[in-house]
Amino acid sequence: MSDPHTTPVAFIGLGNMGLPMALNLMKAGHPVRGFDLSETARALAATQGLPLAGSAHEAVEGAAVVISMLPASRHVEALYLGPAGLLGRLPAGTLLIDCSTIAPASSRLLAEAAVAQGLDCLDAPVSGGTAGAAAGTLTFMAGGDAATLDQATPLLQRMGANVFHCGGAGAGQATKLCNNMLLAVLMIGTSEALALGQSLGLDATVLSEVMRRSSGGNWVLEKYNPVPGVMDAAPASRGYSGGFGSALMLKDLGLAMEAAVASGSATPLGAAARQLYAMHCQAGQGGLDFSSVLGLISGQD
């Protein structure tokens, strides 16, 4: 890859996470051209000044790096693989960085196909949410060849504060699934404690601060309180809008359970979390931030 500040980048997937990531690359001086199948997403990107292409194929023309941030495995496989996929249209040496959260097996499939075409490929899912995407403080969990990660790191550092090499192809996805399974369990447990406290007449703000500074302290209490009004910047205080959707958390928990079955691992809390998020989504709350599971716990769904 040439000078990372002049390397042309195609960014496919301009949703709640992808758009701010692409904008951070552009603000850092990288030539970026984006695309999303959603007309609404493209319109919002245009208002932010991001150059747009008319298709994914058009977006990657002349690009040395292709970054994707898509909802699920099927979307990533449709973008890159098959007769109409991008792999057959990219010149050798192009760097692919898939930041979607998908099945590790799908990432390994993509990496194998990319290498066969003379392309470099990383799976690099992220943690940090929409706030981290906007602030450029995401954590990247990368799977793939170490030399390829070295090549990609200058770009990743424009979008994030931490870059970890987790292992070979698919290892980034496996790491992300473990992280999100724990996050779901923490959110449910914290919501349960706060709901109990409120039912006992406790003030949620005071209880949150006590637990935050005590042995129950965790990331949810530090950054993402599920009770409206406790943290002004949290999705709970804006009607559970934005953030990380409950339906996406359910998807990630499903991937984690598939991985657990494949590896013969026992994940009883992860399985319970998946069931609770499935119930929450079946109650029509899938579009709300995942912290809205407090409504299920407190009987408000």
N, C-alpha and C positions, 0 to 999 in steps of 0.2 A: 504494500500500500504506500502511496506517495505521502507527502506532507499531510498529516491528518487535518490541518486547518484548511486545506484546499481540496480534500477528497470529496467527490460528489457522493451524496447519500440519498438513497430512496427509502422513504419511511412509509410502510404499508400498515394501516390501522390507526386511525386518528380519533379514538374514543377518549374516555376520561383520563386514561393513562398515556396513550400514544401521543395525543396532541401536545401536551406540555413537554413531553420528552423531545419531540421533534422541534418544538419552539426553542428549547434550551440549546439544542445543537445549532440551530440557525443563529441564535443570539451570540453564540460563541464564535461565529464566523464561518461555520461549515455550510457549503452549498447543499441545500436540502430540497427535495421535491417529494410531496406526499400524495397519498391516495387512500380513499376509504370508499367502500361500497355504499355507505349511508350518505344520502344527499344532505341530511341535517349535519352530519359530522363535517362534510366538505364545506358547507356554508359557514360553519363556525370557524373552521381553519382559515378560510378566506378572510374573515373579519380580523383574524390575528396576523394577517400578512404572510401566511405560509404559502409558498408556491405550490400549485396543485397540478397533477396530471389527470388525463381523462380516463386512465385505466392503470392497473398494476403493471401491465407490459410497458406502457408509455413511461411510467414512473421510473422504471429500472434502466431505461435507455441511457447509456453513458455513465451509469452509477458504478463506483468501485465497491460500495458497501450497500447492502440491502438489510434494513432492520424491519422486523415485523412484530406487531403487538396485536394479537387476534384473540377471540374469545375461547376457542376450543380446538382440540386436535383435528377435527374434520376441516376446520377452516384453514389451518396451517397446511395440511396435506393437500387440500384443493388448490391453495396458492402456489405451492412449489412442485408438486408431483403430478404425474399423469401427462397425457398428450398436450394439454393446454397449460401445463404448469410452467413456472418461471425457470426451472433448472435447465431445461433444454434451450433456453434463450439467453443465458448469461455466459459471458466469456470466461475462460479459465482464469483463476486467480481472484475472482470476485469473492468478497467476504460476506457471508450470511450470518446475521445475528438474530435469532428468534427469541424475543422477550416474552412471548406468550406463556401462560401456564397450561401445559398439556401433559399427556401421558409420557413418561420416560421412553416407552417403546416407540412412540411416534417421533420423538426427537432422535432416537437412534436410527430409525428408518430414514429420516431426512438426512442425517449426517452421512450415512452409508451412500445414499444416492448422490449427495453433493460431492463427496470425495471421488466417486466414480466419474463425475463430470469435470474433475480438476478444480473444484471449488473448495474454499475454506468455510467451515461451519461451526457455530457455537449455539448451544441452548443457554440462554441467559435470562431466566425469569427474575422478577424483581420483588422486593419488599419495600414498604414505605408509604403505600397508598397514594391517593391523588395529591395530598399535601407534599409528600416527598417528591413526586413527579414534577410538581410546579416549582419547588424550591431547588431541584437538582441534587437532592440528598438521598436518592434511592440506594438500596443495597442490591448489587447484582450477584447472582449465584450461577456461576458459569460452569458448563460441562463441555469438554472438548479438548483438543490438543493445546498444551501449554504455550507453544509458539504462536498458535492462532490467537490465544487470549492476549498474549503480549502485543500482538498487532492491533487488537481491538481495544485495549485498555485506554488509550488516549481519548477515544470516542466515548467509551462508557463513563469515564471520569467527568465528561461534560454533562452527564445526566445523573450521576450518582456520587455518593461520598465513599462507598465501600464496594470493592470488587473482590470476590472470593473465587478461587479455582477449586471446584468441588470434586473434580475427577474427570473421567472420560465422557463421551457423548451420553446424554441422558442424566448425568449426575446432578446437573443444575436443577432439572425438573424434580428429581427425587428429593433433593434438599428442600426445594420450595414446598413440596407436598408435606414433608415432615413439619416444616415451619407453620404452614397454614392449618394443619390438623391441631397443633398445639394452640395456635391463636384462637381457633374455634372453641376449644375446651376452656381456655382462659376467659373468653367472652361469656360463655354460658355460665361458668362458675362464678364470675364476678357479678353477672346479672342476677343470679340466684341469691347471692349474699346481699346485694343491694335491695332486691325485692323483699327479702325477709326483713331487712332492717326497716324499710319503709312501712311494712305491715306491723312492725312493733313500735311505730311512732317516731323512729329516728329520722333526723335530717340527712338526706342523701349526700349533701356536700360535706358535712362533718364526718359522716361514716366513711366516705370515700377517702378523706384525708387521713383519718386514723388508720385505715387499712393500708393506704399507700405507704405510710411510714412504719408499718408493722410487718409481721411475718407474712401477711397476705398480699403484700405489695407485688404488682406486676405491671406489664406494659399497658394493659387496658386502663388501669387506674392512673397511670402516668400520662397517657397520651390520648385516650379514646373512650372516655367515660360514657356508658350507654344511657345515663339518666339525663333527660333534657334539662338544660339550664346549669348543670354543674360545670361544664367546660364550654365556653362560648364558641371555640373553634371546632368542636367535635360535631359530626353529622347529627347526633342526637339533638343538638340545639338548633338545628335548621330543618326540623321535620324528617330527619333521617334521610335527607337527600344527598346526592353525590356519594363520595366515598367508595366503598367496596360492596357491591350488591349481595344480598342474601342468596340469590340464585347462583351467583358466581362462587360463593363460599360452598354452597351445596355441591356444585360441580367439582370443586377442588377436593372436597371430602370424599366424593365418589371415586375420584382418581386415587386418593390415598387408600381407600378400602380395596380397590382393585390391586394396588401394589402390595397391600398387606396379604391378600389372598395368594398372590403370585409368589410371595416370599415366605409364606407360612408363618407370618408374624401375628401376634395377638395384640389387637388394638381396641379393647373394650370401650374406652372413653371416646376414642375417635368414632367408633360405630354408633355410640349413643349420640354424639354430636351430630352425626349425619342424619339420624332419625329426627332429631329436634329441628334441624334446619329444613328437612323435608316437610315436616308438619307446618313449619312457619311459612314456607313457600306455598304449600297447599292452601293455606289460609289467605292467600292473595298478597303476601308481603315480599315476594321475591325481588321486586324492584327497589325495595328500601335497603338502606345500608345494613350490613350484617349485625351491627349493634342493636338493631331493632328487635332482635330475638328477645330482648327484655320484655316485649309485649307478650310473647308466648309464655315466658316464665311467670309473668305476673297475671296471666289470665286475661289479657286485653285483646288478644288476636281474635 
